[in-house]
Amino acid sequence: MPSRHLRVQGAAADAPLCGAFSALRASLDVAADFPADVLAEARRAAAAPRLPAHDATGIELFTIDPPTSTDLDQAMCLERRAGGGYRVYYAIADVAAFVTPGGALDAEAHRRVTTLYFPDEKTPLHPTLLSEGAASLLPDGDRPALLWRIDLDADGATTSTDVRRALVRSRAKLDYEGVQKQIDTGTAPESLALLRDIGTLREQQEVARGGISLNVPEQEIVERDHRYGLTYRVPLPADGWNAQISLLTGIAGAQLMLAYGTGILRTLPSAPDGAVARLRRSARALGIDWPHHVPYAAVVRSLDPREPNHAAFLQECTSLLRGAGYTVFTGGGAPELAVHAAVAAPYTHCTAPLRRLVDRYAGELCLAAVAGQDPPDWVSAALDELPKEMARGTSRANTVERECVDIVEAALLKDRVGELFDATVVDVKDQQPTVGTVHLTDPAVIARIEGGGSLPLGERLRVRLTQADPGTAKVLFTPA
């Protein structure tokens, strides 16, 4: 589920802004390099991974990622079934083929937990000679993978699921814009053209079960004439279709675990009424039509992320994702909370093992479930601690995101301290009604406000910028 993504474009990559990102990495003790023993083990693993016996290199897989990405977790091949319906082959990088349980690589992955994304660079979970080389599903040779085969009926509902270790070979590295163009112009080969058919059917399945995907635009930071600006990259339909294949696999994996009686789910309780009521007030202030009889999911699906007020509301909608966590269950019984409220189904993280620690373990549990065998001892031994580790890693990633946003917005506004802006109050602290969050009309900044009387949640007001210094003083407004 997306939150707020930032990327540096153009000259900004060499500007003082990146100095502030470097300082942030230092303050959070983000390791720039891997220890020597970890790199040595990675080199040995890259040279001699544990290869599977099953050869699936005849399946013509392709990847879809941003153009510059080289840490490729997933590759797919889509087919029509002779008797009707569809078959999805989804290959997931087999990180366990390279990481020895209890070794230096494993210990370092448990320390890092996730890849951290800064606007100017990323700090990877695994050494790049694995995550962007030997383990990545690049179209330059054979790779070990967990190969999912998911059969769907004509309506896109799952009819059967299988996953096994296999040797695979990706044929093409595609990007979203290129995929969208090929599909729109009718030049896509059938396996790629089916992405629209299957993605659309899965979106309809999502609607039917009450789920929702947030198409939050990605912000890009651009420097022009020594000033910073923010622009938006609006997700393409192909982004959503591709995401549906990953969601399909996460749902299928959760069902395997539940039938097996042991697993780790990504769970999210339903949002409390108070949070939804607050979001309704924000919608009203942003000019979003949300009749009382219309459910939240239907409103979100009606939004156009190209519209600034819609993009702002989509960002506010991420507040309903707070409370997501990981739930372990063993002994044959399902956990009390087994559903992810936004997915509206049981769901697990199993499709991004190059970038997220838990996915390596989830993949092993799914393999064991299909084989009807006990999970490996190293998986069973780690399960109880995984939710805590993932909570720690996710919290750190969220801190990186928040601090990067603060740095960018301070850089954007540093020369405008004292100016007045039109804004909407989108959040107010329950115990401190004079402190909250405002969303500026222009530029598209979300920042802290404090001072004066109680803030009017969901209403518009004029605010004055009182501080903005990237890396030193976060953006702060007061009521004018």
C-alpha positions, 0 to 999 in steps of 0.5 A: 500500500503506497504512502508518499514517494519522492524522487530527485530529478535533474540538477537537484541530484547534485544540489545542497538538498542531497547534502541534507539527505546525507546528514539525515542518513548519518543521524539515523545511523543508516549504514552506507556500506556492508561489512567485509564479511557480508560482502565476502559471503555475498560474493561466494553466494553469487558465484555458487547459488543453490539452484533448483532441479526444476527447469522452467526457463522455457516460460517467457517471463518479463518484468515491469519496473521503473526504467532505472530499477535493477533490483527486480523481485518479480517477473510474469508470464500471462496466458489464456487457458484452453478451457477458458480463464487465465494462467498467471506465472509469477516468478519471485526472486529466490533470496534463500538460494543465496542467503545461508541461515545464521550467516553474515548475510542473514544477520545483516538482513535482520539488522536492516529489515527493509530497503530504505528509499531516500529521494536521491538514493536507496540503502539496500537490504542486501548487497547490490551484487545480489539484489541488483545482480545475481539474485535479481530477475534481470534478462541476462541469464538464468536465475533461481526463483519461486515460481507461482502458477495461479489459475483464474476463471473467466471472471478473474477469480482464483481456481488453483494455486501452486508454487515451487522452486524453479530455474527461470529466465526473464526475456525482457525488462519493461517499464510502465510507460512503455507497457502502457503505450504497447497495450494502448496501441495494440502492439503488445504481444498477447502475454503482455496484452493480457495484463490489461484483461487480467488486471481489470478483472482483478480490479473488479474482484477488488471492488466486489470484495470491498477492497481499495488501492490508493493511486497516490501520485509520486512527487518529483523534486526538480531544481530550476534556477536555483529553486526547488519545485514539486511535480507529480507523476500520476500512476498509469493504468498499467501501474495498477494492473501490475500491482494487481498481479502482486496482490493476487499472489499475496492473497493466494499465499495467505490462503495457502498459509491459512489452509496449512495452519502456519503463516505470517499475514500482513493485517490491518484492522478496520479504521475506527469511525472517528478516523473516517469522520475526520477524513470526511471533514478533510474531503469537504474542505478539499471539495471532494463530494462524499455523500453519506450513503457512499462508502469510502472505497467508492469515493476513492475509486472516483478520484482523479489523481491528476487533480491537485485536490484529489491528489491531496485527499488521496494522500490523506487517505493513507491515514486509514492504513495506520495500524497495519502489522504482521500476525504470526499463527501456528498450530493449525488455527487462524488468527483472530485478525486475519484480514487486511482491511484495505485488501478486504481479504487475508494477505501476506507479503511474499513478492518482494524478498530483495527489499523486505525481510519477511517475504523470504520467510513467507515464501518458504511457508508457502512452499511448505504448504504446497508440499505438505511438509514442515517449514525449515527449522530456520523459518520456524525459529524466526517466526515469533520475532519477525513481527517485532523486527518488521515493525522496527524496520517499517517504523524506520522506513516511515521515519525516513519518509517523513524526514525526507518530506520535511527536508524537501518542503523546507527547501521549497519554502526556505525563501518564503518565510513570512509569506501568507498562504491559503491552506486547509486544516487536514488534521488536529491533535486530540490533546492539543487542538492548537496543533495540527496539519495543513495542506497548502493550495499552492504549492502542494505542501503538507506541514505542521501548524501551531498557535492561536486558538483551536484549529478548525479541522476540515476548514480553510484558512490563511496561514503564515510561514514562520520557519523553513530551513532544510535539514535544520528547521522543519516547515512550520505555519501559524494561523494568519 
